[in-house]
Amino acid sequence: MRELDLKNKIINGDSLKELKKIPDETFDLVFADPPYNLQLKNKLTRPDRSKVNAVNDKWDQFESFKKYDDFTYAWLYECKRILKKNGAIWVIGSYHNIFRVGTAIQNLGFWILNDVIWNKKNPMPNFRGTRFTNAHETLIWASKSEKSKYTFNYQSLKCLNDDLQMRSNWDLPICNGTERLKKNGKKVHSTQKPEALLHRILLATSNKDDLILDPFLGSGTTATVAKKLSRNYYGIEKEKSYFKAAEQRLKNTKPIEDDYLDTLKNNKSKPRIPFGSLVELGIIKPGTTIFDNKKKISAKIMVDGSIKHAQTEGSIHKVAASILGAESCNGWTYWHCELGNTFVPIDNLRQKFLSKNYL
């Protein structure tokens, strides 16, 4: 089976059997929402004795913890095998299973990067009043190995969070309203995940054209969001009714236009360019005067790319920090120069350097 045969497809089949058919190192990212093994033995009712639509599906029932553990190790082993060396996996679960899953993840050699708490803004209440309301689920994010150079779009996540670092507790509503798939007034899937959750995960830890696997596709949320964000997807779903619903959902899903898919790049992903390289290539000449943004402070550029201001000399960053009395300063934005009829930060020269493809 070639990678091309897997792109943007979903299949109706048993996850363990289908995973074994896939070649090693195929996927960039895995999102898995496996059975939680909730162990519900009795029907749940509200105080008025009306029935609660809880998760009592056969696919969520296992004979014992050992059976569940065997199942967990089997599918996780296959997912690790078919992840690329710099790939990563997300697994979501509740207190019923996530600790067992986490143990399996570590025992199989994945490297846990974060556990993320999804705080549900509108959780189902605890009708019997015998426990705390179960208002969150836990996600484990792990790279294939400790040495994997996994994707994390830090700047995009920071922008998504109003220029604050994204924390590991996420406040998002459960799937409801028009997003919830229903047939004859009943939920198509008992644990349909909200698109907002997958949007954040795929935006954070994958890139355009990456290949995403969901081995327990359910109602198709992962594939739907992947399609919108121009990621390639491959999904496996055992239950025929869920598969049909996911298939129709994907047909109704339109990708976001390419013009709107640009995201902020991480600073560390940008090439490091020494200021001296601009001097070497003649983009800025020795002896040129550079200024602060108000033209009150000036410095001269030396032949080795250092600059001199009064009795202070050194790099563009060191001299700027000295002037400001600060521990550090970004010289690229502090210093300005004349460029034609404009007065611009010297960072504009760095962009000119990049545009000429000197790297």
C-alpha positions in Angstrom: 0.0 0.0 0.0 1.5 3.3 -1.1 1.2 6.7 0.7 -0.7 7.9 -2.3 -3.4 5.3 -1.8 -4.0 6.5 1.7 -4.4 10.2 1.1 -7.9 11.7 1.8 -9.6 8.4 2.2 -11.7 6.8 4.9 -12.5 3.1 5.1 -15.0 0.9 6.9 -13.0 -1.8 8.7 -11.4 -3.1 11.8 -8.6 -0.7 13.0 -6.1 -3.4 14.1 -6.4 -5.3 10.8 -6.2 -2.2 8.7 -3.2 -0.6 10.5 -1.2 -3.8 9.9 -1.5 -3.2 6.1 0.1 0.2 6.2 3.9 0.7 5.5 6.3 1.9 8.1 6.8 5.6 8.6 3.8 6.8 6.6 2.0 9.4 8.8 3.0 12.8 10.2 0.5 12.9 13.0 -2.0 10.5 14.6 -5.1 11.6 16.5 -6.8 8.7 18.4 -10.1 8.7 20.2 -10.2 5.0 21.3 -12.9 3.3 23.3 -12.9 4.6 26.9 -14.0 1.3 28.5 -16.4 3.3 30.7 -17.6 0.1 32.4 -21.2 1.3 32.6 -23.4 -1.5 34.0 -26.7 0.2 34.7 -28.8 2.6 32.8 -28.4 6.2 33.8 -31.5 8.2 34.7 -32.2 11.9 35.7 -34.0 12.8 38.9 -37.3 12.7 37.0 -36.4 9.1 36.0 -35.9 10.0 32.3 -33.2 8.1 30.5 -29.7 9.7 30.0 -28.1 9.0 26.6 -24.8 7.7 28.0 -22.1 5.7 26.3 -23.3 2.1 26.4 -22.3 1.0 23.0 -20.8 -2.5 22.5 -17.6 -1.1 21.0 -16.8 0.5 24.4 -17.2 -2.7 26.4 -14.3 -5.1 27.3 -14.3 -8.2 29.4 -11.5 -7.1 31.7 -8.8 -4.5 32.1 -6.3 -7.0 30.7 -8.4 -7.3 27.5 -8.4 -3.5 27.3 -4.7 -3.2 27.9 -3.9 -5.8 25.2 -6.1 -3.9 22.8 -4.4 -0.6 23.7 -0.8 -1.9 23.3 -1.8 -3.5 19.9 -3.1 -0.4 18.3 -0.5 1.9 19.8 2.3 -0.4 18.6 1.0 -0.2 15.0 0.6 3.6 15.3 4.2 4.0 16.4 5.4 1.8 13.6 3.6 3.8 10.9 4.5 7.2 12.3 7.4 9.1 10.6 10.5 9.5 12.7 9.5 13.1 13.5 5.8 12.3 13.9 3.6 12.6 16.9 0.4 11.2 18.4 -2.5 12.6 20.3 -4.7 10.3 22.4 -7.8 11.5 24.2 -9.5 9.8 27.1 -11.3 10.0 30.5 -10.3 8.9 34.0 -11.5 5.4 33.0 -8.7 4.8 30.6 -6.2 7.6 30.1 -3.8 6.4 32.9 -3.7 3.0 31.4 -3.2 4.5 27.9 -0.4 6.8 29.2 1.5 3.8 30.7 1.3 2.0 27.4 2.5 5.1 25.5 5.6 5.3 27.7 6.3 1.6 27.7 6.2 1.5 23.9 8.9 4.2 23.7 6.9 7.3 22.8 8.1 10.6 24.4 5.3 12.4 26.2 5.4 16.2 25.5 2.3 17.4 27.3 -0.9 16.3 28.9 -3.7 18.7 28.0 -6.9 19.2 30.0 -10.0 19.9 27.9 -12.3 21.7 30.3 -15.8 21.3 29.0 -17.8 24.5 29.2 -21.1 22.7 29.2 -20.5 19.2 30.7 -23.3 16.7 31.5 -24.2 17.1 35.2 -23.8 14.4 37.7 -27.5 13.4 38.2 -27.1 11.3 41.3 -25.0 13.8 43.2 -22.6 11.1 44.4 -19.4 12.4 42.7 -17.9 15.6 41.3 -19.3 16.5 37.9 -17.0 15.0 35.4 -16.2 18.2 33.5 -13.0 17.4 31.6 -11.1 14.9 29.4 -7.4 14.4 29.2 -5.3 14.4 26.0 -1.7 13.1 25.8 0.6 14.5 23.2 3.7 12.5 22.5 6.4 12.3 19.9 7.5 9.1 18.3 10.8 9.2 20.3 12.7 11.5 22.6 14.8 12.6 19.6 11.9 13.3 17.2 11.9 16.8 15.7 8.1 17.1 16.1 6.0 20.0 14.8 4.8 22.7 17.2 3.5 25.9 15.7 4.2 28.0 18.7 3.6 31.4 17.1 0.2 30.4 15.6 -1.0 29.1 19.0 0.2 32.3 20.7 -1.7 34.4 18.1 -4.8 32.2 18.6 -4.6 33.0 22.3 -4.4 36.8 22.0 -0.6 36.9 22.0 -0.3 34.9 25.2 1.4 31.5 25.4 -1.1 28.7 24.9 -1.5 26.8 28.1 -2.3 23.1 28.6 -5.8 23.7 29.9 -8.3 24.4 27.1 -11.8 25.7 27.7 -13.9 24.5 24.8 -17.6 23.5 24.7 -18.7 19.9 23.9 -20.1 19.2 20.5 -23.6 20.6 20.4 -26.1 22.6 18.2 -26.0 22.3 14.4 -22.5 20.7 14.5 -23.9 17.6 16.3 -24.8 14.9 13.8 -28.3 13.6 14.3 -30.5 11.1 12.6 -34.3 11.1 13.3 -33.6 13.4 16.2 -31.1 11.1 17.8 -27.3 11.6 18.1 -25.4 9.7 15.4 -22.4 9.2 17.7 -22.4 9.2 21.5 -19.0 10.9 21.8 -18.7 13.2 18.8 -15.8 15.6 19.4 -16.1 19.3 18.7 -14.3 20.7 15.6 -12.8 23.4 17.7 -10.8 20.8 19.6 -9.4 19.2 16.4 -8.8 22.7 14.8 -6.5 23.6 17.7 -4.6 20.3 17.7 -4.1 20.2 13.9 -3.1 23.9 13.8 -0.7 23.4 16.6 1.1 20.1 15.6 0.8 19.7 11.8 1.4 21.6 8.6 -0.4 22.0 5.3 -0.2 18.8 3.2 0.8 16.6 6.2 -0.8 13.2 6.3 -3.0 12.7 9.4 -4.3 9.3 10.7 -7.4 8.7 12.8 -7.6 5.0 13.6 -11.0 5.4 15.4 -12.7 7.9 13.0 -16.1 7.8 14.6 -18.3 10.6 13.1 -15.3 12.0 11.1 -14.3 15.1 13.0 -10.6 14.6 12.5 -10.9 14.1 8.7 -13.4 17.0 8.4 -11.1 19.5 10.1 -8.1 18.1 8.2 -9.9 18.7 4.9 -10.7 22.3 6.0 -7.1 23.0 6.9 -5.6 21.4 3.7 -4.1 18.5 5.6 -4.4 15.0 4.1 -6.3 12.5 6.1 -6.8 8.7 6.4 -9.5 7.4 8.7 -10.6 3.9 9.8 -14.0 3.2 11.3 -15.5 -0.2 12.2 -19.1 0.8 12.8 -21.0 1.1 9.5 -23.4 3.8 10.7 -20.6 6.0 11.9 -18.6 5.5 8.6 -21.6 6.4 6.5 -22.2 9.6 8.6 -18.5 10.5 8.3 -18.6 9.9 4.6 -21.5 12.2 4.0 -20.0 14.8 6.4 -16.8 14.9 4.3 -18.8 15.3 1.1 -20.4 18.4 2.6 -17.1 19.9 3.8 -15.3 22.6 1.8 -11.6 23.3 2.3 -10.6 26.8 3.5 -9.3 28.8 0.5 -5.5 28.7 0.2 -5.3 32.5 0.5 -6.4 32.1 4.2 -4.2 29.2 5.2 -1.0 31.1 5.9 0.1 30.9 9.5 2.8 32.6 11.6 6.2 30.8 11.4 8.2 30.1 14.5 11.2 32.3 14.9 13.4 29.2 15.3 12.3 28.0 11.9 13.6 31.2 10.2 17.2 31.0 8.9 19.8 32.7 11.3 21.4 35.5 9.4 24.5 37.2 10.9 24.5 41.0 10.3 28.1 40.5 9.0 26.7 38.5 6.0 24.9 41.7 4.8 28.2 43.5 4.9 30.1 40.7 3.1 27.5 40.7 0.3 27.5 44.5 -0.1 23.9 44.8 0.9 25.1 47.4 3.5 28.5 49.0 3.3 31.2 49.6 6.0 31.0 53.2 7.1 27.2 53.4 6.8 25.5 55.3 9.6 22.6 53.6 11.3 20.3 55.2 13.8 17.7 54.6 16.5 14.1 55.2 15.3 14.2 58.9 16.4 17.6 59.5 14.8 18.9 60.7 18.1 21.5 58.0 18.4 23.8 56.8 15.7 26.5 54.2 15.1 28.9 53.3 12.3 29.2 49.9 10.6 32.7 48.3 10.7 34.1 46.0 8.0 33.6 42.9 10.2 29.9 43.6 10.7 30.4 45.1 14.2 29.2 48.6 14.9 30.7 51.5 16.9 28.8 54.1 19.0 31.0 56.6 20.9 33.2 54.3 23.0 31.0 51.3 22.7 31.5 48.6 20.0 30.2 45.2 19.3 27.3 43.5 17.6 24.1 45.3 16.6 22.4 43.6 19.6 25.1 44.2 22.2 25.5 47.9 21.4 21.8 48.6 21.4 21.4 46.8 24.8 24.3 48.9 26.2 22.6 52.1 25.1 19.3 51.1 26.6 21.0 49.7 29.8 19.2 46.4 29.1 20.4 42.8 29.3 19.5 42.2 25.7 18.0 44.0 22.7 17.0 43.0 19.2 19.3 45.1 17.1 17.5 44.2 13.9 14.5 46.3 15.0 16.3 48.9 17.1 18.6 50.1 14.4 17.3 51.9 11.3 18.9 53.1 8.1 18.2 55.2 5.0 16.9 52.9 2.1 16.2 55.1 -0.9 13.8 57.8 0.2 12.6 55.8 3.3 13.9 55.3 6.8 13.5 51.7 7.8 14.6 49.1 10.4 17.7 47.2 9.2 15.6 44.1 9.4 14.3 45.2 6.0 17.8 44.6 4.7 17.6 41.0 6.1 14.4 40.5 4.1 16.1 41.8 1.0 18.9 39.3 1.7 16.3 36.4 1.9 14.5 37.6 -1.3 17.7 37.3 -3.3 18.0 33.7 -2.3 21.5 34.0 -1.0 20.9 31.1 1.4 
